Amino acid sequence: MIEPLRTEIAVACAAPHAFATWAERFGQWWPSGHSVSGDPVAVVFEPGVGGRIYERTADGGEIDWGEVVEWLPPRRLAYRWHIRRPPEQATLVEISFTATGTDSTRVEIVHTGWEALGAEAEAESWRDANRGGWHGLLPHFVSACQSEPAEKEHAP
């Protein structure tokens, strides 16, 4: 088994708000440069098991990134993740939201399943790219947790 990527952050909000920020406001905090097209019109995270995670392009196309496989608000969610990869090379992202106070939450991310990458998993290049990706993305999430949602994002 290839060692999972693990990261943990603290956010200054209640666990239900942190969960909702991740899942319901995903497209508001996710940076457009961390996409396949580089400039998506929308990034959508459909709630619930079986929900799709995808980007919508200016021409109306949709590019799948993953699928929700566990949905336990406000404590936990997990999804198969294959942005810029074919679905059969999906890894697994598991996120836990644990209250550490009235207005503080520990968010733990465990990213596993690197074996799905076959020979490339041994080189660890995609895993290393994801490690850097998490470090670049999480400050956007932390910032979004500190604000109230402008409106709920819905897939049109």
ZIKA-V634107 format. One record per residue. PHI is phi in degrees with one decimal (NA if undefined). PSI is psi in whole degrees, -180 to 180 (none if undefined). OMEGA is omega in radians with two decimals (none if undefined). Layout:
phi=PHI psi=PSI omega=OMEGA
phi=PHI psi=PSI omega=OMEGA
This chain:
phi=NA psi=136 omega=3.10
phi=-83.9 psi=134 omega=-3.09
phi=-54.3 psi=130 omega=3.10
phi=-67.4 psi=154 omega=2.93
phi=-83.4 psi=132 omega=3.11
phi=-128.7 psi=134 omega=3.03
phi=-144.9 psi=150 omega=-3.10
phi=-139.0 psi=137 omega=3.10
phi=-136.3 psi=160 omega=3.04
phi=-110.9 psi=138 omega=3.07
phi=-123.8 psi=148 omega=-3.06
phi=-92.1 psi=65 omega=3.07
phi=-161.5 psi=167 omega=3.11
phi=-69.4 psi=154 omega=-3.11
phi=-56.2 psi=-43 omega=3.12
phi=-60.8 psi=-37 omega=3.11
phi=-68.5 psi=-42 omega=3.12
phi=-62.2 psi=-45 omega=3.12
phi=-60.2 psi=-48 omega=-3.13
phi=-63.0 psi=-37 omega=3.12
phi=-63.3 psi=-43 omega=3.14
phi=-65.0 psi=-52 omega=-2.96
phi=-86.8 psi=-42 omega=-3.04
phi=-92.0 psi=-22 omega=-3.12
phi=-115.8 psi=18 omega=-3.09
phi=-49.1 psi=-47 omega=-3.11
phi=-69.7 psi=-16 omega=3.12
phi=-84.5 psi=-31 omega=-3.11
phi=-104.9 psi=-18 omega=-3.12
phi=-70.8 psi=123 omega=-3.11
phi=-69.0 psi=135 omega=-3.08
phi=-61.4 psi=-27 omega=3.12
phi=-68.4 psi=-18 omega=3.09
phi=-94.1 psi=56 omega=-3.11
phi=-139.1 psi=178 omega=3.10
phi=-80.3 psi=-46 omega=-3.09
phi=-78.2 psi=-22 omega=-3.10
phi=85.9 psi=-14 omega=-3.14
phi=-155.5 psi=64 omega=-3.12
phi=-70.0 psi=151 omega=3.04
phi=-74.2 psi=-35 omega=3.13
phi=-152.9 psi=150 omega=2.97
phi=-119.0 psi=124 omega=-2.98
phi=-119.2 psi=134 omega=3.06
phi=-122.5 psi=102 omega=-3.12
phi=-78.1 psi=129 omega=-3.09
phi=-71.6 psi=153 omega=3.04
phi=91.5 psi=158 omega=3.10
phi=-58.5 psi=133 omega=-3.10
phi=92.6 psi=-10 omega=3.12
phi=-63.5 psi=143 omega=3.14
phi=-90.0 psi=152 omega=2.96
phi=-120.1 psi=122 omega=-3.05
phi=-157.8 psi=166 omega=3.02
phi=-112.2 psi=147 omega=3.06
phi=-109.4 psi=131 omega=-3.10
phi=-93.4 psi=168 omega=-3.11
phi=-58.9 psi=-30 omega=-3.13
phi=-86.5 psi=7 omega=3.11
phi=90.4 psi=-1 omega=3.12
phi=-72.5 psi=159 omega=3.10
phi=-124.7 psi=133 omega=3.13
phi=-118.1 psi=113 omega=-3.11
phi=-69.7 psi=139 omega=3.07
phi=-114.8 psi=-27 omega=-3.07
phi=176.8 psi=-174 omega=-3.11
phi=-145.4 psi=134 omega=3.13
phi=-70.5 psi=129 omega=-3.14
phi=-117.0 psi=-13 omega=3.07
phi=-146.6 psi=135 omega=-3.06
phi=-143.1 psi=100 omega=-3.11
phi=-131.5 psi=69 omega=-3.10
phi=-64.0 psi=142 omega=-0.04
phi=-99.7 psi=24 omega=-3.00
phi=-96.6 psi=-36 omega=-2.93
phi=-160.0 psi=147 omega=2.95
phi=-149.3 psi=158 omega=3.11
phi=-147.4 psi=150 omega=3.10
phi=-149.8 psi=150 omega=2.99
phi=-78.0 psi=132 omega=-2.96
phi=-126.0 psi=121 omega=-3.13
phi=-141.4 psi=37 omega=3.09
phi=-58.2 psi=130 omega=-3.12
phi=64.0 psi=19 omega=3.11
phi=-136.7 psi=159 omega=3.01
phi=-70.8 psi=151 omega=-3.10
phi=-54.3 psi=-32 omega=-3.13
phi=-70.2 psi=-9 omega=3.07
phi=-106.5 psi=25 omega=3.14
phi=-67.1 psi=141 omega=2.98
phi=-101.2 psi=-180 omega=-3.11
phi=-120.8 psi=127 omega=3.08
phi=-111.4 psi=122 omega=3.11
phi=-117.1 psi=129 omega=-3.09
phi=-127.0 psi=127 omega=3.10
phi=-114.4 psi=139 omega=3.14
phi=-118.4 psi=113 omega=-3.07
phi=-121.0 psi=121 omega=3.10
phi=-64.3 psi=132 omega=3.07
phi=-117.0 psi=3 omega=3.13
phi=176.5 psi=-177 omega=-3.13
phi=-61.9 psi=-42 omega=-3.11
phi=-124.4 psi=42 omega=3.07
phi=-148.8 psi=143 omega=-3.06
phi=-140.6 psi=138 omega=2.99
phi=-94.5 psi=127 omega=3.11
phi=-111.4 psi=119 omega=-3.12
phi=-113.3 psi=129 omega=-3.14
phi=-116.7 psi=127 omega=3.07
phi=-122.5 psi=119 omega=-3.08
phi=-113.8 psi=113 omega=-3.03
phi=-127.3 psi=-175 omega=3.03
phi=86.4 psi=22 omega=-3.09
phi=-62.7 psi=-21 omega=3.13
phi=-59.8 psi=-25 omega=3.13
phi=-62.5 psi=-17 omega=-3.13
phi=-82.7 psi=-2 omega=3.11
phi=64.9 psi=-136 omega=-3.08
phi=-60.3 psi=-32 omega=-3.13
phi=-65.4 psi=-26 omega=3.13
phi=-63.0 psi=-35 omega=-3.14
phi=-65.7 psi=-34 omega=3.13
phi=-74.2 psi=-20 omega=3.10
phi=64.6 psi=12 omega=-3.11
phi=-65.8 psi=-42 omega=-3.14
phi=-70.2 psi=-37 omega=3.09
phi=-63.4 psi=-45 omega=3.11
phi=-63.9 psi=-38 omega=3.09
phi=-63.3 psi=-39 omega=3.11
phi=-69.1 psi=-36 omega=3.09
phi=-59.2 psi=-48 omega=3.09
phi=-63.6 psi=-37 omega=3.13
phi=-62.4 psi=-44 omega=3.12
phi=-60.8 psi=-44 omega=-3.12
phi=-65.4 psi=-31 omega=3.10
phi=-79.5 psi=-30 omega=-3.09
phi=-83.3 psi=-40 omega=-2.97
phi=-61.1 psi=-34 omega=3.05
phi=-59.8 psi=-32 omega=3.08
phi=-66.5 psi=-41 omega=3.10
phi=-64.9 psi=-46 omega=3.13
phi=-57.1 psi=-45 omega=3.12
phi=-62.5 psi=-43 omega=3.14
phi=-64.9 psi=-32 omega=3.13
phi=-66.1 psi=-23 omega=-3.10
phi=-85.8 psi=-3 omega=-3.14
phi=-121.5 psi=159 omega=3.06
phi=-84.1 psi=149 omega=3.13
phi=-65.7 psi=136 omega=3.06
phi=-67.6 psi=-44 omega=3.07
phi=-166.3 psi=156 omega=3.10
phi=-70.0 psi=138 omega=3.11
phi=-86.0 psi=130 omega=3.11
phi=-125.9 psi=146 omega=3.03
phi=-76.8 psi=123 omega=-3.14
phi=-67.8 psi=none omega=none
